């Protein structure tokens, strides 16, 4: 009879723990981020068959399906979504390890509803980039629901969204309040509405109106305000930035959060202005979201602090040093 067997690293008496390689986790997150094995393979310079085999091996080791594979692409499974926070923590730990070893380059992926672009995102990216020259900030304008899904699935690091009181935010996401505001009427400075103290829904019904497309928070509000009697002519806009441009071009007024207008270049140039609504409307809040970590990766923490400071009205770094 042979002597007692020494347990290999990674084994527990009576059972063997899954053997998971770092590249398998990286491949999984790449497929989730890009939505297909083909696109992930192109990004990673790895063949589609090698990606598929690596993830299939990972699924067998863990004993759960991680992806739902379709002819049009691949999406994280329900079981896979439950494991994503752990995968994200592991990969974030690798980033911290590389940072400690002197490799400080990385990309922060940010999704935003563009109501926050002028007020926060542009100055935040500018200031953060000046202090972190080896870190890239990749910003995408998205719908709120897509931002939340992308954060949960690990395809985004930070998200900026607008909400009304009572709107549901997944418990798996950490939230930080950035801006408090109220929906207001945005119109040209030479529009007759600009001469009024306030603007009623009846006023808006009498003229062309710039409406946000479905999926935007202000679309929900205008649907409620106008009900079955919308303005006769409506222009559709993909978010606040396009909406303000249409207002400035004379297409008609729109309704937006006040913090997305005040300080905008078109507002500063005297082309557009704001007037309160005569009707009572709910307050609107801009939130910053991210996944919950035991320890937030340093680059993400620095980016969050930059946005929070700017949201609090503190000047940019170059202005403070002037």
C-alpha positions as CSV (number, residue, x, y, z in Angstrom):
1,X,0.0,0.0,0.0
2,X,1.2,3.5,-0.8
3,X,1.6,6.2,1.8
4,X,-1.0,8.9,2.3
5,X,-1.6,11.2,-0.8
6,X,-0.7,14.9,-0.4
7,X,-3.6,17.1,-1.5
8,X,-2.6,19.2,-4.5
9,X,-3.1,23.0,-4.3
10,X,-6.7,23.8,-5.1
11,X,-8.1,20.6,-3.7
12,X,-10.1,19.9,-0.6
13,X,-10.3,16.5,1.0
14,X,-13.2,14.6,-0.7
15,X,-13.7,17.1,-3.5
16,X,-11.9,19.1,-6.1
17,X,-12.4,22.8,-6.6
18,X,-13.0,24.2,-10.1
19,X,-9.8,25.0,-12.0
20,X,-10.5,28.4,-13.4
21,X,-8.0,30.3,-15.5
22,X,-7.9,34.1,-15.6
23,X,-8.1,34.2,-19.4
24,X,-11.4,32.3,-19.2
25,X,-12.9,35.1,-17.0
26,X,-11.5,37.7,-19.4
27,X,-13.0,35.9,-22.4
28,X,-16.4,35.7,-20.6
29,X,-16.5,39.4,-19.8
30,X,-15.4,40.3,-23.4
31,X,-18.2,38.2,-24.9
32,X,-20.7,39.8,-22.5
33,X,-19.4,43.3,-23.3
34,X,-19.4,42.9,-27.1
35,X,-22.5,40.7,-27.4
36,X,-21.1,38.0,-29.5
37,X,-18.2,35.5,-29.7
38,X,-17.2,36.9,-33.1
39,X,-16.9,40.5,-32.0
40,X,-15.1,39.5,-28.7
41,X,-12.6,37.4,-30.7
42,X,-11.9,40.3,-33.0
43,X,-11.2,42.6,-30.0
44,X,-9.0,40.1,-28.3
45,X,-7.4,38.7,-31.4
46,X,-8.5,35.2,-30.4
47,X,-10.3,32.8,-32.7
48,X,-14.1,32.3,-32.1
49,X,-13.6,28.6,-31.6
50,X,-10.9,29.2,-29.0
51,X,-13.2,31.6,-27.1
52,X,-16.1,29.2,-27.3
53,X,-14.0,26.3,-26.0
54,X,-12.5,28.3,-23.2
55,X,-15.9,29.5,-22.0
56,X,-17.5,26.0,-22.4
57,X,-14.7,24.6,-20.3
58,X,-15.3,27.3,-17.6
59,X,-19.0,26.3,-17.7
60,X,-18.2,22.7,-17.1
61,X,-15.8,23.5,-14.3
62,X,-18.4,25.7,-12.5
63,X,-21.3,23.4,-13.4
64,X,-23.6,26.3,-14.6
65,X,-24.3,27.8,-18.0
66,X,-22.8,31.3,-18.2
67,X,-24.0,32.3,-21.6
68,X,-27.2,32.1,-23.6
69,X,-26.0,31.5,-27.2
70,X,-28.2,32.7,-30.1
71,X,-27.7,32.9,-33.8
72,X,-27.5,36.7,-33.4
73,X,-25.0,36.7,-30.6
74,X,-24.5,35.8,-27.0
75,X,-25.9,37.2,-23.7
76,X,-25.2,36.4,-20.1
77,X,-27.4,33.8,-18.5
78,X,-29.4,34.2,-15.3
79,X,-26.9,32.0,-13.5
80,X,-24.0,33.9,-15.1
81,X,-25.4,37.2,-14.0
82,X,-25.4,36.0,-10.4
83,X,-21.7,35.2,-10.7
84,X,-20.7,38.4,-12.5
85,X,-20.0,40.4,-9.4
86,X,-17.5,37.8,-8.3
87,X,-15.9,37.7,-11.7
88,X,-15.7,41.5,-11.7
89,X,-14.1,41.4,-8.3
90,X,-11.5,38.9,-9.4
91,X,-10.6,40.9,-12.5
92,X,-10.6,44.2,-10.5
93,X,-8.2,42.5,-8.1
94,X,-5.9,41.7,-11.1
95,X,-6.1,45.4,-12.1
96,X,-5.1,46.4,-8.6
97,X,-2.2,43.9,-8.6
98,X,-1.0,45.3,-11.9
99,X,-1.3,48.8,-10.6
100,X,0.8,47.9,-7.5
101,X,3.4,46.4,-9.9
102,X,3.6,49.6,-11.9
103,X,1.2,49.0,-14.7
104,X,-1.2,51.9,-14.3
105,X,-2.9,51.9,-17.7
106,X,-6.6,51.0,-18.0
107,X,-9.9,52.0,-19.5
108,X,-13.0,53.3,-17.5
109,X,-16.2,52.6,-19.4
110,X,-18.9,55.2,-18.7
111,X,-22.5,55.2,-19.8
112,X,-24.6,58.4,-19.5
113,X,-27.9,59.8,-20.4
114,X,-26.8,63.0,-22.1
115,X,-28.6,65.3,-19.8
116,X,-25.4,65.3,-17.8
117,X,-23.0,65.7,-20.7
118,X,-22.4,69.4,-20.6
119,X,-22.8,69.9,-16.9
120,X,-20.6,67.1,-15.6
121,X,-19.3,64.5,-18.0
122,X,-17.2,66.8,-20.3
123,X,-15.4,68.7,-17.5
124,X,-15.0,65.4,-15.5
125,X,-13.4,63.6,-18.4
126,X,-11.2,66.6,-19.1
127,X,-10.0,67.0,-15.4
128,X,-9.6,63.2,-14.8
129,X,-7.6,62.8,-18.0
130,X,-5.2,65.5,-17.0
131,X,-4.5,63.7,-13.7
132,X,-4.5,60.2,-15.2
133,X,-2.8,60.4,-18.5
134,X,-2.5,56.6,-18.9
135,X,-6.2,55.9,-18.2
136,X,-8.7,56.2,-21.0
137,X,-12.3,57.2,-20.3
138,X,-14.7,55.6,-22.9
139,X,-18.1,57.5,-22.8
140,X,-21.2,56.2,-24.4
141,X,-24.7,57.9,-24.5
142,X,-27.3,55.3,-23.6
143,X,-30.9,54.8,-22.4
144,X,-31.2,54.4,-18.6
145,X,-32.3,50.8,-18.8
146,X,-29.3,49.9,-21.0
147,X,-27.0,51.6,-18.6
148,X,-28.3,49.6,-15.6
149,X,-28.1,46.3,-17.6
150,X,-24.6,47.1,-18.8
151,X,-23.4,47.8,-15.2
152,X,-24.9,44.6,-13.9
153,X,-23.4,42.6,-16.8
154,X,-19.9,44.2,-16.4
155,X,-19.9,46.1,-19.7
156,X,-19.8,49.5,-17.9
157,X,-17.9,50.7,-14.9
158,X,-19.9,53.9,-14.1
159,X,-23.3,55.1,-15.2
160,X,-25.1,58.5,-15.0
161,X,-28.9,58.4,-15.1
162,X,-31.9,60.7,-14.3
163,X,-34.7,59.4,-12.1
164,X,-37.9,60.5,-10.5
165,X,-38.7,59.8,-6.8
166,X,-39.7,56.2,-6.5
167,X,-38.0,54.9,-9.6
168,X,-36.5,51.4,-9.0
169,X,-32.7,50.9,-9.0
170,X,-31.3,47.3,-8.7
171,X,-30.0,46.6,-5.3
172,X,-26.8,45.2,-6.8
173,X,-25.8,48.8,-7.9
174,X,-24.3,51.4,-5.6
175,X,-25.8,54.8,-6.1
176,X,-24.6,58.4,-5.4
177,X,-26.8,61.4,-5.8
178,X,-25.2,64.1,-7.9
179,X,-27.7,66.8,-8.9
180,X,-31.2,67.7,-7.7
181,X,-33.4,69.6,-10.1
182,X,-36.8,70.1,-11.6
183,X,-38.2,69.8,-15.1
184,X,-38.5,73.1,-16.9
185,X,-39.4,74.5,-20.3
186,X,-36.4,75.2,-22.5
187,X,-37.1,77.7,-25.3
188,X,-35.2,80.2,-27.4
189,X,-34.6,83.6,-25.8
190,X,-36.6,85.3,-28.6
191,X,-39.6,82.9,-28.2
192,X,-42.7,84.6,-26.8
193,X,-42.7,82.0,-24.1
194,X,-39.5,83.5,-22.7
195,X,-41.5,86.7,-21.9
196,X,-43.8,84.7,-19.5
197,X,-43.2,84.1,-15.8
198,X,-44.2,80.5,-16.3
199,X,-45.3,78.2,-19.1
200,X,-48.4,76.0,-18.9
201,X,-49.1,72.8,-20.7
202,X,-51.9,74.6,-22.5
203,X,-49.3,77.0,-23.9
204,X,-47.1,74.2,-25.1
205,X,-50.1,72.5,-26.8
206,X,-50.6,75.5,-29.1
207,X,-47.3,75.2,-30.9
208,X,-44.6,72.8,-32.3
209,X,-42.9,70.9,-29.5
210,X,-39.5,69.1,-29.3
211,X,-40.2,65.8,-27.6
212,X,-37.7,63.2,-26.3
213,X,-38.0,59.7,-27.8
214,X,-39.4,56.8,-25.8
215,X,-36.8,55.5,-23.3
216,X,-35.9,59.0,-21.9
217,X,-37.2,60.2,-18.6
218,X,-38.7,63.4,-20.0
219,X,-40.7,61.3,-22.5
220,X,-42.4,59.8,-19.5
221,X,-43.2,63.2,-18.1
222,X,-44.5,64.8,-21.3
223,X,-46.7,61.8,-21.9
224,X,-48.3,62.3,-18.5
225,X,-48.6,66.1,-19.0
226,X,-50.1,66.1,-22.5
227,X,-52.2,62.9,-22.0
228,X,-54.5,62.4,-25.1
229,X,-54.0,66.0,-26.3
230,X,-50.3,66.4,-27.5
231,X,-49.1,69.4,-29.5
232,X,-50.1,69.4,-33.1
233,X,-46.5,69.2,-34.4
234,X,-43.8,67.3,-32.6
235,X,-40.1,66.9,-33.4
236,X,-38.4,63.8,-31.8
237,X,-35.0,64.1,-30.2
238,X,-32.5,61.5,-29.0
239,X,-31.7,63.1,-25.7
240,X,-31.1,66.5,-24.1
241,X,-28.2,67.6,-26.3
242,X,-30.1,67.1,-29.6
243,X,-33.2,68.6,-27.9
244,X,-31.4,71.8,-27.0
245,X,-30.0,72.1,-30.5
246,X,-33.5,71.8,-32.0
247,X,-34.8,74.4,-29.6
248,X,-31.9,76.8,-30.6
249,X,-32.7,76.2,-34.3
250,X,-36.3,77.4,-33.8
251,X,-38.1,74.0,-33.9
252,X,-40.0,74.7,-30.7
253,X,-39.6,74.4,-26.9
254,X,-38.9,71.3,-25.0
255,X,-39.0,70.1,-21.4
256,X,-35.7,69.1,-19.7
257,X,-34.2,69.0,-16.2
258,X,-33.0,72.5,-15.3
259,X,-29.4,71.2,-14.6
260,X,-29.1,70.0,-18.2
261,X,-29.7,73.5,-19.5
262,X,-28.1,76.0,-17.1
263,X,-24.4,76.3,-17.9
264,X,-24.8,74.6,-21.4
265,X,-22.9,76.5,-24.1
266,X,-26.2,77.4,-25.9
267,X,-27.5,78.8,-22.6
268,X,-24.2,80.7,-21.9
269,X,-24.3,82.1,-25.4
270,X,-27.8,83.5,-24.8
271,X,-29.5,81.3,-27.4
272,X,-31.8,79.4,-25.1
273,X,-33.3,80.0,-21.7
274,X,-35.5,78.3,-19.1
275,X,-39.0,79.0,-17.7
276,X,-40.8,77.0,-14.9
277,X,-43.8,75.0,-15.7
278,X,-47.1,76.3,-14.3
279,X,-48.2,72.8,-13.4
280,X,-46.7,70.9,-10.5
281,X,-44.1,68.4,-11.7
282,X,-42.0,65.9,-9.7
283,X,-38.3,66.7,-8.9
284,X,-35.7,65.0,-11.0
285,X,-32.4,63.5,-9.6
286,X,-29.2,62.6,-11.4
287,X,-27.6,59.5,-9.9
288,X,-24.1,58.0,-10.5
289,X,-24.3,54.2,-10.4
290,X,-21.7,51.4,-10.3
291,X,-21.4,47.8,-9.2
292,X,-20.8,47.2,-5.5
293,X,-17.2,46.3,-4.7
294,X,-15.6,45.2,-1.4
295,X,-12.8,47.7,-2.5
296,X,-13.5,50.1,-5.4
297,X,-10.7,50.1,-8.0
298,X,-8.6,53.2,-7.5
299,X,-9.1,54.6,-11.0
300,X,-12.9,54.3,-10.7
301,X,-12.8,55.8,-7.2
302,X,-10.8,58.8,-8.5
303,X,-13.2,59.3,-11.4
304,X,-16.2,59.2,-9.1
305,X,-14.6,61.7,-6.8
306,X,-14.0,64.1,-9.7
307,X,-17.6,64.0,-10.8
308,X,-18.9,64.4,-7.2
309,X,-16.7,67.4,-6.7
310,X,-17.9,69.1,-9.9
311,X,-21.5,68.3,-9.1
312,X,-21.0,70.0,-5.7
313,X,-20.0,73.2,-7.6
314,X,-16.3,73.1,-6.9
315,X,-14.2,74.5,-9.8
316,X,-12.0,72.4,-12.1
317,X,-8.4,71.8,-11.1
318,X,-7.0,74.3,-13.6
319,X,-9.3,77.0,-12.2
320,X,-8.3,76.2,-8.6
321,X,-4.6,76.5,-9.5
322,X,-5.1,79.8,-11.5
